[in-house]
């Protein structure tokens, strides 16, 4: 792969260029050696890809936790099911946790059974119990899940992170330190430095949730 052009860097092991020190936070430029440069903004996503504030208050919010399709990440999956993380989500109005766990099968906490009518009534009032929806893979995760989520907690794979930026999502990125090479570290540090993502620490994801939601959960591109 050719060297990154001025103003960009290429995370090792990927075909992506990440902008460095951009002065236009409302845009993210994504290029690769196999395709022409493309400027992606929130306007490229459907207008309803982000839940409006009044809708969030009415029906609760959705968080997606994804480990990607390449390698299992049991530590992230298990961290997303801890009582402290689930409590933090609830305190910020989240009522649905969609958990893409890959080949690793987690132990899902027991949730008290309620009728469909009760669930709909609680969701309508914005105080529903946390609903956990685990699944292994989805061929179109971006369109079916990322686009519809109010918050995404993702492994630090370049493809997954850039999909979150493309859809202009509040994004918490967690490095998988068990992988060889340490290339995820560079990606996490650079994107957090620029204000596009918040880094999440295993076992302390609730701290990242509080941090990203304290200003209403807006992303850098939305603030721009």
Secondary structure, 3 states (H helix, E strand, C coil): CCCCCCCEECCCCCCCEEECCCCCCCCEEEEECCEEEEEECHHHCCCCCCCCHHHHHHHCEEEEEECCCCCCCHHHHHHCCCHHHHHHHHHCCEEEEEEECCCCCCCCCCCCCCCHHHHHHHHHHCCCCCEEEEECCCCCHHHHCHHHCCEEEEECCHHHHHHHHHCCCCEEEECCCCCCCCHHHHHHHHHHHCCCCEECCCCCHHHHHHHHHCCCCCCHHHHC
